[in-house]
Amino acid sequence: MRGRISLLALTAICSLFFASALQAQDKFELKADHSILAPGEKAKLTFTKNGKKVEDAFTLTADPPEGLQCSIPQMECAAPVPGKGLAITGEVAVQAMVAANLVASLKVVLTEAPVNWDEREDFEATFYTGASIDSFAAQDLNKYLNPKDASDKKTGYVVGIDFAYRLFGDQKSPHGQQLWVYGQTVHGQRSAEVDCSGNSPAEACAINKGTPTPGAFLAILRNASSLEAFSGVRWEFATLHANGQHAAKMYLKSELGFFTVAGSGGDVFDSHQKLAFGTVATAGRYRDSSLEFGWGKSDVFQLHPGRRFKVDAYLSWDLAHWMKSLGMKPFIEITLDSDFGRGADSVRTYYGFSFDLKHLTNPTPQ
């Protein structure tokens, strides 16, 4: 009896010693190309030792076992397709065993339906109509935007076009990097130049009632007194909340832009962002909402034009199903342009509706 106990103890000690030796000498890693799986979806696995493919005999197990079906020859794990019952959801651990010792593991989240962490297409284009509130804009800027407006409340109308093109990057990979080029125009018209009184108000007045029309867009575009335009490159390098319903991308960007006023003559005012950091929602109800902080220049300011700290907060959301089917979304945006010193600071607010250009060819709600 004592001999048997001694043999068991010796076996246990050897197993612990072997496991400790493996951990001390070799580094095992188990990775999957997808961390979220819906029923029927698969995740490709890579199992390495010290950075190279494992040549030793090993096994793959799932915990709980009914959560995933793993195959060593294909090096993949598949989420089972439910029969008449409900789909299995939650976290499942995939464990790699060498000589009956656990050397590496990872977790996969099972969902009832596929999770889309990036709903954007390779080319995105929208136009928008709205209004601007310039009551808190700096005097350096208001003398161009509202030169004859003596009131404290300074407002205007804005229209423009946004576009973005994905140069490279895989939208199906939650942790993949992406590179975009983008551009935007902002055409502004002073509210003092628009007559909304009488029986035949100007077309731009439809924005005041919350019912923007194509006629309002064209009217403001045709009578715009100011123009801002930007174009740049955006590198999206990380994904936030890929497992949730509101995935977002963290990014760095750099852009060139200008600001000009009709009839001012001379050169345009440079308005650049040398470098900006931010996040943008890529899926869900609040898709395209963003928050960014940047450093650049704004030549419209007389003091410290080349030392400007810029903040841009943009909120967009799905308001109703019929609006979503038409590619229509409300938005509100607040921008800050400051020198963090004695120079003038400017805060501007925009609100209105954006329209997805691809819905112009199919405007009927579905």
Secondary structure, DSSP 8 states (H G I E B T S, - for coil): -HHHHHHHHHHHHHHHHHHHHHHHH--EEEEES-SEE-TT-EEEEEEEETTEE--S--EEEEESTTT-EEETTTTEEE----SSS----EEEEEEEEETTEEEEEEEEEE-SS---S----SEEEEEEEEEEE-TTS-HHHHHHHSTT--SS--EEEEEEEEEEEEEE--TT-TT--EEEEEEEEEEEEEGGG----SSS--GGGGGGGT---HHHHHHHHHT-SEEEEEEEEEEEEEEE-TTSSS-EEEEEEEEEEEEEETT--S--EEEEEEEEEEEEE-SSTTTT-EEEEEEEEETT-SSSTT-EEEEEEEEE----HHHHHTTEEEEEEEEEEE-SSSS--EEEEEEEEEEEGGGGG--S--
